[in-house]
Amino acid sequence: MPLTLASLVHHTALRLTVRAGEDRLDVPVRWAHASELADPVPYMEGGELLLITALKLDAENPEAMRRYVKRLAGAGVVGLGFAVGVHYDDIPEALVAAARAEGLPLLEVPRRTPFLAISKAVSAAIAADQYRAVTAGFAAQRDLTRHALSDGPEGLLAALASQVDGWAALYDASGAVVAAAPDWAGRRAARLTADVQRLRERPAPASAVVAGPEGDDRDDRVELHSLGTGRRPRAALAVGTATALGTAERYALHSAIALLTLTTERSRSLHAAEQRIGAAVLRMLLAGQPDHARAVAGDLYGDLLDAPFRIVVAESVPAPGGVHDRGDTGTDALGALTEVVESAAARSGEAVLVVPEGERLVVLAADGGAAVTACCDHAAAQEAARTGGPARPLGGPDQGDLVVGLSAPAGPIAAATAYKQAGQALSVARRRGRALVEHEQMAAGSVLPLLADDAVRAFADGLLRALHDHDATGRGDLVASLRAWLSRHGQWDAAAADLGVHRHTLRYRMRRVEEILGRSLDDPDVRMELWLALKATSTDPAD
């Protein structure tokens, strides 16, 4: 335990007598310092026992002593030792009264007790306390290491909570609570997710001290520490205590950080190896070799291939003038999506296959599982955040940079089809300015919105330009006549009625269309191209 004034008073060799501040003797003493300056405050750091003989003090002046003692207390001096029998046979009453009024402990030091003896006693006690703290810290380190090896992170957290007389929690890369000790701390730790996420935005290693979550029965002092050696933390540790950590507790905390960081980095290496296996499994599935894929997957991904799964293909689209930073996947949209998907799968105990593929990310996850749900929620949240309303085309200053395509449910035999579906959905999402499109949405919708593509519009304009040029001369209304005739499926009377002209007039106009375009309207492919061109060049292709 730390040295206090009470400890010095009870030190029989010092023979100190308390003259004021009897109720304040339990405060810790950081050092003992002798000074005869009239104002020693500029040289104080707080926590000192100041030793004086009053050589340069007007110790019998009540007003001077009130000012002197008030400055000492304000500077954090925890006690005043006055040597009697040097300049004063007894402590002047003015100094005693000022110390009592300020609540500053005042100790009488007898003539036969030199200040050096007090300084030595303080120094020896502080050294002994530090030695006990270091010894306790090493013991805590051994205990934490043993629990980490035998019980994993959960055991380490339990041991750490016991060492600091508080609680501890581990967060994953997404800021979700992975484990907590004691059990009741999980709910408390979950309310600090926003603080953990802010910590993750700072380069590692990073730490912060925050107040305990609102609504708790007690006010905790919570320390947050990032874990990992990369630019973005891979995890975070929270430790909540009623008071600031002492030396021994600080040793225990630093040991826990080191052990959890080693676990995190080891997990990163294992994750890289798993990712290489996952890439091989995916290649075999797409090559139509499900049996070989299952053999390679083994227990790692085997469960994933035994039930319907979905394939996700995602791209990160940079803002205008922007560039991707591929040095750390945690710094871009694909890295964030990876963290979200893998964290959701880990919390639910699912297997998930995540494979970087050039500028894309391919994810194979259980249909209806937590990973797919988290992916959809993440994309929806990003789209809502970037638009604040209906989806808009990508590339604007407010647009996000994540585009996701999601396949229909499939099995190992149909993996190649699912991959193609996800790629098609991704293309539609990019074209429509959506963060995510599911393949089922494409099948249930209409092909007409796809005509909004600039390349399709350019083709349509080129195909119909000669007809528009003809109509501009005032020699007929071939474009409107063609639209009416095609919309009536080539029925002359009905189309002529829509236009308000005789059917012979309409027949003449259709022959002129064939002559100008050099194409036969009897060809169904020609009629289809002309109809799509007319839709693509209208104000709204869906009209």
C-alpha positions in Angstrom: 0.0 0.0 0.0 1.3 3.6 -0.6 3.1 5.6 2.1 0.8 8.0 4.0 1.3 10.6 6.7 -0.2 8.2 9.2 2.6 5.7 8.3 5.2 8.4 9.2 3.5 9.3 12.4 3.5 5.7 13.5 7.2 5.3 12.6 8.7 5.0 16.1 12.1 6.2 15.1 10.9 9.5 13.8 8.9 10.6 16.9 6.6 12.9 15.0 3.6 14.6 16.7 0.4 15.7 14.9 -0.5 19.3 15.7 -3.2 19.9 13.1 -5.1 18.0 10.3 -5.5 14.8 12.3 -8.3 13.7 10.0 -6.2 14.1 6.9 -3.4 11.7 7.7 -4.5 9.0 5.2 -3.3 10.9 2.1 -0.4 9.4 0.2 3.0 11.0 0.4 4.9 11.2 -2.9 8.1 12.7 -1.5 9.6 14.7 1.4 11.2 18.0 0.6 13.0 20.5 2.8 12.8 24.2 1.8 13.3 27.4 3.7 11.9 29.6 0.8 9.2 32.0 1.7 7.3 30.7 -1.3 8.4 27.2 -2.3 5.2 26.6 -4.4 6.9 27.1 -7.8 9.1 24.1 -7.0 6.3 21.8 -5.8 4.5 19.1 -7.9 1.9 18.1 -5.4 1.9 15.2 -2.9 4.9 16.4 -1.0 5.6 16.6 2.8 7.3 20.0 3.1 9.9 20.2 5.9 10.7 23.7 7.4 12.5 25.4 10.3 10.8 28.8 9.5 14.2 30.4 9.0 12.7 33.0 6.5 9.1 33.0 7.7 7.3 35.4 9.9 5.8 32.4 11.6 4.1 34.4 14.4 2.2 36.6 12.0 -1.4 35.2 11.6 -2.1 36.9 8.2 1.3 35.8 6.8 0.8 32.2 7.9 -2.8 32.1 6.5 -1.4 33.2 3.1 1.5 30.7 3.3 -0.5 27.7 4.3 -3.2 28.5 1.8 -0.7 28.5 -1.1 0.8 25.3 0.1 -2.6 23.6 0.2 -3.5 25.0 -3.2 -0.3 23.5 -4.7 -1.1 20.0 -3.4 1.3 19.9 -0.5 -0.1 17.1 1.7 1.6 17.9 4.9 3.9 20.4 6.7 6.7 19.2 9.0 8.0 21.8 11.5 11.3 21.3 13.3 11.2 22.6 16.8 14.2 23.6 18.8 16.0 25.3 15.9 14.5 28.8 15.4 11.4 28.2 17.5 11.2 26.2 20.7 7.6 25.4 19.7 5.4 25.7 16.6 4.0 29.3 16.6 0.3 29.4 17.3 -0.3 31.5 14.2 1.0 28.6 12.0 -1.0 26.0 14.0 -4.2 28.0 13.6 -3.6 28.5 9.9 -3.0 24.8 9.3 -6.2 23.9 11.3 -8.2 26.4 9.3 -7.0 25.1 6.0 -7.1 21.4 7.0 -3.5 20.9 6.3 -1.7 18.3 8.4 1.0 19.8 10.6 3.6 17.5 12.1 6.0 18.5 14.9 9.5 17.3 14.2 11.7 17.0 17.4 15.2 18.5 17.4 16.8 15.0 17.6 15.1 13.9 14.3 16.9 15.3 11.3 15.0 16.0 8.1 17.3 13.5 6.4 15.9 10.7 8.5 12.4 11.6 7.4 13.5 11.8 3.7 15.2 8.4 4.0 12.1 6.9 5.6 9.9 8.3 2.8 12.3 7.1 0.1 12.6 3.6 1.6 8.8 3.3 1.9 8.2 4.5 -1.7 10.9 2.1 -2.9 9.4 -0.8 -1.0 5.9 0.0 -2.3 7.2 0.2 -5.9 9.0 -3.2 -5.4 5.8 -4.7 -4.1 3.9 -3.3 -7.1 6.5 -4.6 -9.6 6.5 -8.0 -7.9 2.7 -8.1 -8.0 2.8 -7.0 -11.6 5.1 -9.8 -12.6 2.9 -12.3 -10.7 -0.2 -10.8 -12.5 1.7 -11.2 -15.8 2.3 -14.9 -15.1 -1.3 -15.4 -14.0 -2.7 -13.7 -17.1 -0.3 -15.7 -19.4 -1.5 -18.9 -17.8 -5.1 -18.1 -18.3 -4.5 -16.9 -21.9 -2.9 -20.2 -22.8 -5.4 -22.4 -21.0 -8.7 -20.5 -21.3 -8.1 -18.1 -24.2 -9.2 -14.4 -24.2 -12.2 -15.2 -22.0 -10.0 -16.6 -19.3 -7.5 -13.7 -19.6 -10.3 -11.1 -19.3 -11.6 -12.8 -16.1 -8.1 -12.8 -14.6 -7.6 -9.1 -15.6 -10.9 -8.1 -14.0 -9.9 -9.8 -10.8 -6.4 -8.1 -10.9 -7.8 -4.6 -11.3 -10.9 -5.1 -9.1 -13.2 -4.1 -11.9 -14.4 -5.4 -15.2 -12.8 -6.0 -18.7 -14.2 -6.4 -22.2 -12.8 -7.3 -25.6 -14.2 -5.7 -28.8 -13.7 -7.0 -32.3 -12.8 -5.0 -35.4 -16.4 -3.7 -35.9 -16.7 -2.5 -32.3 -18.9 -5.3 -31.1 -18.3 -7.0 -27.7 -16.6 -10.4 -28.1 -16.2 -11.3 -24.5 -16.5 -9.6 -21.1 -15.8 -10.4 -17.5 -17.6 -10.7 -15.1 -20.7 -11.7 -17.0 -22.6 -8.7 -16.0 -20.1 -6.4 -17.7 -21.2 -7.3 -21.2 -24.2 -5.1 -21.2 -22.2 -2.2 -19.7 -19.4 -2.6 -22.3 -21.9 -2.7 -25.2 -22.9 0.9 -24.4 -19.3 2.1 -25.1 -19.4 1.0 -28.8 -19.4 4.5 -30.0 -16.3 5.3 -28.0 -14.6 2.2 -29.3 -15.4 3.2 -32.9 -13.9 6.6 -32.3 -10.8 5.0 -30.9 -10.4 2.8 -34.0 -10.3 6.0 -36.2 -6.9 6.8 -34.6 -3.6 5.2 -35.6 -2.6 2.3 -33.4 -1.6 2.1 -30.6 -4.2 4.4 -29.2 -5.9 4.8 -25.8 -8.6 6.9 -24.2 -10.2 7.4 -20.8 -13.9 7.8 -20.8 -16.6 8.0 -18.2 -18.7 4.9 -17.5 -21.9 4.3 -19.5 -24.9 6.4 -18.3 -27.5 4.4 -16.4 -25.1 2.3 -14.4 -25.4 1.8 -10.7 -21.9 3.3 -10.2 -19.6 5.7 -12.0 -16.8 3.8 -13.6 -13.5 5.1 -14.9 -13.0 3.2 -18.2 -9.8 2.9 -20.1 -9.9 2.0 -23.8 -6.9 0.5 -25.6 -6.5 -0.5 -29.2 -5.0 -3.9 -30.0 -2.9 -4.7 -33.1 0.1 -3.4 -34.9 -1.5 -2.2 -38.2 -2.6 1.3 -39.0 -6.1 0.4 -38.1 -6.7 -1.5 -34.8 -7.9 -5.0 -35.1 -9.6 -5.1 -31.7 -9.9 -3.0 -28.5 -9.8 -3.7 -24.8 -11.9 -1.8 -22.2 -11.1 -1.9 -18.4 -13.5 -0.3 -16.0 -12.5 0.5 -12.4 -13.9 2.7 -9.6 -10.6 4.6 -9.3 -7.4 5.2 -11.3 -5.2 2.2 -11.7 -2.2 1.8 -9.4 1.2 0.6 -10.4 0.5 -3.1 -10.0 -2.8 -2.8 -11.8 -1.1 -0.9 -14.6 1.4 -3.7 -15.0 -1.4 -6.2 -15.2 -3.2 -4.1 -17.9 -0.1 -3.7 -20.0 0.5 -7.4 -19.8 -3.1 -8.1 -21.0 -2.6 -5.7 -23.9 0.6 -7.4 -25.0 -1.0 -10.9 -24.7 -4.1 -9.9 -26.6 -2.1 -8.1 -29.3 -0.1 -11.3 -29.8 -3.3 -13.2 -30.1 -4.6 -10.7 -32.6 -1.5 -10.8 -34.7 -1.5 -14.6 -34.6 -5.1 -14.6 -35.6 -4.3 -12.3 -38.5 -1.7 -14.8 -39.8 -4.2 -17.7 -39.4 -6.8 -15.5 -41.2 -4.4 -15.0 -44.1 -3.9 -18.7 -44.4 -7.6 -19.4 -44.2 -8.2 -16.8 -46.9 -5.8 -18.6 -49.2 -7.7 -21.8 -48.7 -10.9 -20.0 -49.2 -9.6 -18.6 -52.5 -8.8 -22.2 -53.7 -12.2 -23.4 -52.6 -13.9 -20.6 -54.6 -11.8 -21.3 -57.7 -12.8 -25.0 -57.6 -16.5 -24.2 -57.1 -16.4 -21.8 -60.1 -14.6 -24.4 -62.2 -17.4 -26.9 -61.6 -15.5 -29.1 -59.2 -17.7 -29.1 -56.0 -16.3 -32.5 -54.8 -12.7 -31.2 -54.9 -13.8 -27.9 -53.3 -15.5 -29.8 -50.4 -12.4 -31.9 -49.9 -10.2 -28.8 -49.6 -12.7 -27.0 -47.5 -12.7 -29.7 -44.8 -13.9 -28.6 -41.4 -13.0 -25.0 -42.2 -15.7 -24.3 -44.8 -17.4 -27.6 -45.1 -20.6 -26.6 -43.2 -20.9 -23.6 -45.6 -21.1 -26.0 -48.6 -23.7 -28.2 -47.0 -26.6 -25.7 -47.1 -27.8 -23.0 -49.6 -25.4 -20.1 -49.8 -25.3 -16.7 -51.5 -22.4 -15.1 -53.3 -21.7 -11.4 -52.8 -19.5 -9.4 -55.3 -18.5 -5.9 -54.1 -16.5 -3.1 -55.6 -15.1 0.1 -54.1 -15.7 3.0 -56.5 -13.4 6.0 -55.7 -14.8 9.5 -55.7 -13.8 11.8 -58.6 -10.1 12.4 -58.4 -9.8 9.9 -55.5 -7.6 6.9 -55.2 -7.8 3.6 -53.3 -5.3 2.7 -50.6 -4.8 -1.0 -51.0 -2.0 -1.1 -48.4 -4.5 -1.8 -45.6 -8.0 -3.2 -46.4 -9.2 -1.5 -43.2 -8.9 1.9 -44.8 -11.4 1.5 -47.6 -15.0 0.5 -48.2 -14.1 -3.1 -49.0 -12.0 -3.4 -45.8 -14.9 -2.1 -43.8 -17.3 -4.6 -45.5 -14.9 -7.4 -44.7 -14.8 -6.5 -41.1 -18.6 -6.2 -40.9 -19.2 -9.6 -42.6 -16.5 -11.5 -40.7 -17.5 -10.0 -37.3 -21.1 -11.0 -37.9 -20.2 -14.5 -38.9 -17.9 -14.9 -35.9 -20.6 -13.7 -33.4 -23.1 -16.2 -34.8 -20.7 -19.1 -35.2 -21.1 -19.2 -39.0 -18.4 -20.0 -41.6 -17.9 -17.3 -44.2 -15.6 -17.3 -47.2 -14.1 -13.9 -48.0 -11.8 -13.6 -51.0 -10.2 -10.4 -52.4 -10.3 -10.6 -56.2 -8.4 -7.7 -57.7 -10.5 -4.6 -57.3 -13.4 -6.7 -56.1 -14.3 -8.6 -52.9 -16.1 -12.0 -53.2 -18.0 -13.3 -50.3 -19.7 -16.7 -50.0 -22.0 -16.9 -47.0 -24.9 -18.9 -45.7 -28.3 -17.9 -47.1 -30.3 -16.2 -44.4 -27.3 -16.1 -42.1 -25.9 -13.2 -40.0 -23.1 -12.5 -42.5 -25.5 -11.8 -45.5 -27.8 -9.8 -43.2 -24.9 -7.7 -42.0 -23.8 -7.1 -45.6 -27.2 -5.9 -46.6 -27.6 -3.7 -43.5 -24.2 -2.2 -44.0 -24.9 -1.3 -47.7 -28.3 0.1 -46.9 -26.9 2.2 -44.1 -24.2 3.6 -46.4 -26.6 4.4 -49.1 -28.9 6.2 -46.7 -26.0 8.1 -45.2 -24.7 9.3 -48.5 -28.0 10.2 -50.2 -30.4 11.2 -47.5 -33.1 10.2 -49.9 -33.7 8.3 -53.2 -30.6 6.7 -54.8 -28.7 8.8 -57.2 -26.0 7.9 -59.8 -22.6 7.2 -58.5 -19.8 9.7 -58.9 -21.4 12.7 -57.3 -19.7 14.5 -54.4 -22.1 13.0 -51.9 -21.9 9.5 -53.1 -20.4 6.6 -51.2 -18.0 4.2 -52.8 -19.4 0.7 -52.0 -21.3 -1.2 -54.7 -22.6 -4.7 -54.0 -24.3 -7.4 -56.0 -26.0 -10.4 -54.3 -26.9 -13.7 -56.0 -29.9 -15.8 -55.5 -29.5 -18.8 -53.1 -27.5 -21.6 -54.6 -25.6 -24.8 -53.9 -22.1 -26.0 -54.7 -23.1 -27.3 -58.2 -24.6 -23.9 -59.2 -21.8 -21.8 -57.7 -20.7 -20.5 -61.1 -24.2 -19.4 -61.9 -24.5 -17.6 -58.6 -21.2 -15.8 -59.2 -22.5 -14.6 -62.6 -25.7 -13.5 -61.0 -23.9 -11.5 -58.4 -21.7 -9.9 -61.1 -24.9 -8.9 -63.1 -26.5 -7.5 -60.0 -23.3 -5.5 -59.3 -23.4 -4.0 -62.8 -27.1 -3.0 -62.3 -26.3 -1.5 -58.9 -23.4 0.6 -60.4 -25.7 1.8 -63.2 -28.6 2.7 -61.0 -26.4 4.4 -58.3 -27.4 1.8 -55.7 -25.2 0.5 -52.9 -26.7 -3.0 -53.3 -28.9 -4.9 -55.8 -30.1 -8.5 -55.3 -30.5 -10.8 -58.3 -34.1 -11.5 -57.4 -34.8 -7.7 -57.8 -33.6 -7.8 -61.3 -35.8 -10.7 -62.3 -38.9 -9.1 -60.7 -38.3 -5.7 -62.3 -38.2 -4.4 -65.8 -35.5 -4.3 -68.4 -36.5 -0.8 -69.4 -34.6 1.1 -66.7 -31.4 -0.5 -68.1 -31.9 1.7 -71.2 -30.7 4.7 -69.2 -27.1 3.7 -69.9 -25.2 6.3 -71.9 -24.0 3.7 -74.5 -27.6 2.6 -75.1 -28.7 6.2 -75.6 -25.9 6.9 -78.0 -26.8 3.8 -80.1 -30.5 4.8 -80.1 -29.7 8.4 -81.2 -27.6 7.1 -84.0 -30.2 4.7 -85.2 -33.0 7.2 -85.2 -31.0 10.3 -86.3 -32.0 10.0 -90.0 -35.7 9.8 -89.1 -35.4 12.9 -86.8 -33.6 14.8 -89.6 -36.3 13.9 -92.0 -39.1 15.1 -89.6 -37.1 18.3 -89.0 -37.7 19.3 -92.7 -41.5 19.2 -92.2 -42.0 16.5 -94.7 -43.8 14.1 -92.3 -43.9 12.7 -88.8 -42.0 9.4 -89.3 -40.8 9.0 -85.6 -44.3 9.4 -84.1 -45.8 7.2 -86.8 -43.2 4.5 -86.2 -43.9 4.6 -82.4 -47.7 4.3 -83.0 -47.3 1.5 -85.4 -45.0 -0.5 -83.2 -47.1 0.1 -80.1 -50.1 -1.4 -82.0 -48.0 -4.4 -83.1 -48.3 -3.5 -86.8 -52.1 -3.1 -86.8 -52.6 -0.5 -89.5 -56.2 0.6 -88.7 -55.6 1.0 -85.0 -52.3 2.8 -85.4 -53.7 5.1 -88.1 -56.6 5.9 -85.8 -54.2 6.8 -83.0 -52.4 9.2 -85.3 -55.6 10.6 -86.9 -54.5 9.7 -90.5 -55.7 7.3 -93.2 -54.1 3.8 -93.1 -52.7 4.4 -96.6 -50.9 7.4 -95.3 -49.4 5.3 -92.5 -48.4 2.6 -95.0 -46.6 5.2 -97.0 -44.7 6.5 -94.0 -43.6 3.0 -92.9 -42.2 2.5 -96.5 -40.3 5.8 -96.1 -38.9 4.5 -92.7 -37.6 1.4 -94.4 -36.1 3.4 -97.3 -34.4 5.9 -95.0 -33.0 3.3 -92.5 -32.3 0.6 -95.1 -34.0 -2.0 -92.9 -37.1 -4.1 -93.3 -39.9 -3.8 -90.7 -40.8 -7.4 -91.4 -37.7 -8.4 -89.5 -38.7 -8.9 -85.8 -35.1 -8.0 -84.7 -35.3 -4.7 -86.5 -38.7 -3.9 -84.9 -37.3 -4.8 -81.5 -34.2 -2.6 -81.9 -36.4 0.3 -83.2 -38.8 0.0 -80.2 -36.0 -0.1 -77.7 -34.3 2.9 -79.4 -37.6 4.8 -79.1 -37.9 3.9 -75.4 -34.3 4.8 -74.7 -34.6 8.3 -76.3 -37.9 9.1 -74.5 -37.9 11.3 -71.4 -38.6 8.3 -69.2 -37.7 4.8 -70.6 -40.5 3.3 -68.5 -43.2 5.3 -70.2 
